Amino acid sequence: MARAYVGAVTVVGLGLLGPLLTRLDLDAIAANTICFWLLAALALIGELFPITLPRESNVEEIGTSTTFGFAVLLAFGTAAAAIVFAAATIVADVLYGKRPFKVLFNVGQYTISVAAAGAVYEAIGGTADISPASLIPIFAAAAVLFLVNDVLTGVGLALARGEPIVRYLLADFWFQAGTAMALVAMSPVALIVADRSLLLVPLLAVPVIAAHWGATTSLENTRLVARLEYALEQEKILSRMKDDFVAVVSHELRTPLTSIQGYLKTLLQLGPGLGDEQGRSFLEAADRQGDRLRRLIEQLLAVAKLEAKVEPLQLSVVSLEEIADDVVLELTPSAHGHTFDLRFRPGLPLVETDDARVHQILSNLVENALKYSPPDTRVTIRGQERGGGVAIMVEDEGGGIPVAAQDHIFERFFQVDSSATRSVGGTGLGLYICKKTSEAIGGRVWLERSNREGTSFGLWLPWALSSPEAIAPAELIAPESVQEHAAALSR
Ligand code: ADP
């Protein structure tokens, strides 16, 4: 659709150029050659150096060639203006390396706009002599030039972006109209000045340059402010996360410590008064809490090491299935009723990697699967070849991660539920450790899918750290299905 439109505008515009040229008023140009070339040169400069204005989160380019091109139309007629606009846009577009179809489209679009503006100017009595009576024809022709040009470009852009055409055209209408009219309003001024002395015409470049300079400075300021605001926002988020983290860590460290002390104190006080069985169950409970405490401290140390990048890699050739088996074996005692399902493609080749780190990543992913899914559900671990390496998927049947949180779960200290009263322990460090550790061994972790039916995380590893594909190709391992599922969850 967009292509057909661009083609049609190009053909109509270029088709108009021929008949227009036959109407070129060479006598008028000959009578005032220097003025013509001066205006044409200024139109070219205007096309080469558009004014860049900050516009919400974007930038808008305003071509100042209109001022001088429109002045050519008023003084030398439509055909002369069409040539000036066409030549200026060809030179500027070619110098800026635009593609040929774009250059031809621009020429076509300018020609149609100029032809429409010229026709209106003549139809309502505009002449080459500027006088107060020319005010209405000038205003009408300028408005037509702007409108046709804006609509022709806007329709093309809306079609190319697949946006509703009318909404696209209206979105920027007043902003565009205001700046366009300001530039066009300078055209008769250019002619009146030229009538007095051609030497004065270049003076008109001063307000244009001033606007240029002002716009550039304000654009830089806007960008600077946006960068500062972003940095400040990041700083705030980090500081909030750190506060949360301190609160969580102190809570998490204190909870197991308090219960260990509770069990030990009871044992000391009651001693033999407790039966053998009860005494043993107290010791086992204290031992479990000790484990929890150790894990937390290990995670904090792991983060400290990762951030300091002090640990060298220990590479060896390993079977990922064996590592997954070990992880499952270790975590089975804490899997309250969960079942594990290991599905590795038979004959999956070995991988050269750091097995302790792979073990750590898989442990974290499987532990999360256990923590965030109800007991008596299944945790599946699959292994298969993918994109020059191996992908391991850890899938659970839990309630999923809220869509708004999905973009943040790999951030340091991020927790979906950071309240101290949450039912499962955690620090918000697990996935951050997974991410950093996988990067250290040339791999990547990602959220493959998360919805009400469950969550699936992926870990991709290259066959060997030194293999050419060792840096994970993002498009291979960050499938769009994440977005699809995110959208499904939000519905
Ligand atoms: P935590 O120590 O809190 O588990 P993680 O970094 O491991 O920290 O995970 C960050 C957050 O992502 C968790 O707070 C949790 O809410 C969410 N999350 C991680 N894995 C899962 C999962 N398998 N299912 C649901 N939510 C998960």
Residues whose N, C-alpha, C, O or C-beta is under 5 A from the ligand:
A	BS01	ADP	N368 A369 Y372 G398 G400 I401 I409 F414 Q415 V416 D417 G425 G426 T427 G428 L429 G430 L431 Y432 T455
